[in-house]
Amino acid sequence: MKRDVTKKPKKKGTPKPRKVNPLKRIELCNKWISETPRDVDSYLERAEMKYLLRDFEGAIADCEVVLRIKPDNIAALNNRGIY
């Protein structure tokens, strides 16, 4: 029997994407931000979670905070344009 070479073989054991609870992630980001207020990654993570919750103004506000800390942050500039 010939193998169909037009189909990609399935990878066995490929993990499914984890489901993220945005509210819990926001709480965790808030904790990180209170501990290290200049950590731009925490603000970017929180902005993404706010975006998932359709809190666009909050997401943009977090991107603005990142840009005040690090004006050349590409991720914040990009996300601010998307949100």
C-alpha positions in Angstrom: 0.0 0.0 0.0 1.4 3.4 -1.0 1.6 6.2 1.4 -0.2 9.4 0.5 2.7 12.0 0.3 0.3 14.9 0.0 -0.8 14.7 3.6 1.5 15.7 6.4 2.1 13.0 9.0 0.5 13.7 12.3 2.8 14.2 15.2 2.1 11.9 18.1 2.0 13.5 21.5 1.6 17.0 20.3 0.4 19.0 23.3 -2.9 20.9 23.1 -2.7 24.6 23.7 -3.3 25.4 27.4 -6.4 27.3 28.2 -5.6 30.5 30.0 -7.9 32.2 32.5 -7.4 35.9 31.7 -8.7 37.0 35.1 -6.3 34.9 37.0 -3.4 36.0 34.8 -4.3 39.6 35.4 -4.2 39.0 39.1 -0.8 37.4 38.8 0.4 40.3 36.6 -0.8 42.8 39.2 1.2 40.9 41.8 4.3 41.0 39.6 3.8 44.7 38.9 3.5 45.5 42.6 6.8 43.7 43.2 8.7 45.1 40.2 6.8 48.2 38.8 9.2 48.7 35.9 8.9 45.2 34.6 7.5 45.8 31.1 6.8 42.1 30.4 4.2 42.1 33.2 2.5 45.1 31.7 2.5 43.5 28.3 1.1 40.2 29.6 -1.6 42.1 31.4 -2.4 44.1 28.3 -2.8 40.9 26.3 -5.2 39.4 28.9 -7.2 42.7 29.0 -7.4 42.5 25.2 -8.8 38.9 25.5 -11.4 40.2 27.9 -12.3 43.0 25.4 -11.0 45.7 27.8 -9.4 47.6 25.0 -8.9 50.9 26.9 -7.2 49.0 29.7 -5.0 47.1 27.3 -3.9 50.4 25.6 -3.3 52.0 29.0 -0.9 49.2 29.9 0.9 49.6 26.5 1.2 53.3 27.3 2.9 52.5 30.7 5.4 50.3 28.9 6.2 53.1 26.4 6.8 55.5 29.3 9.2 53.0 30.8 10.8 51.9 27.5 9.8 54.2 24.6 11.3 51.9 21.9 9.5 48.8 23.0 8.3 47.2 19.7 5.7 44.9 21.3 4.0 47.8 23.0 4.0 49.9 19.9 2.6 47.1 17.9 0.0 46.1 20.4 -1.1 49.7 21.0 -1.8 49.8 17.3 -3.8 46.6 17.3 -5.8 47.2 20.5 
